[in-house]
Amino acid sequence: MLLSTLESIPGKEVQEVLGVVCGSTIRARWLGKDIVAALRTLVGGEIKEYTEMLAAARKIALERMVEEARKLGADAVLGVRLATSLVMSGAAEIIAYGTAVRFRNP
């Protein structure tokens, strides 16, 4: 499955727009990681525990979006975007979305 932030792919002609697809996950902070993260804020630098958690959440959201596109028979998802929002104190949603398309065969 081709994923792109572009609205079109050079050399590919869109035959059919299948619609908007999305995937999301909600992640909550974990007390153990929060303690380590709080200590890191005192000395500065990257908070690796949160970086790893968000990277995993992005991966899951993208995988879920791709699965939705596959169910539609898509060749690609164009205009892919990622967004996040706070859903409650200590929990955030990561969402991946884009337009599922089928390309014209040469």
Beta strands, then each sheet from edge to edge (+ up, - down):
strand 1: 2-3
strand 2: 14-28
strand 3: 76-88
strand 4: 91-103
sheet 1: 1+ 3+ 4- 2+
end
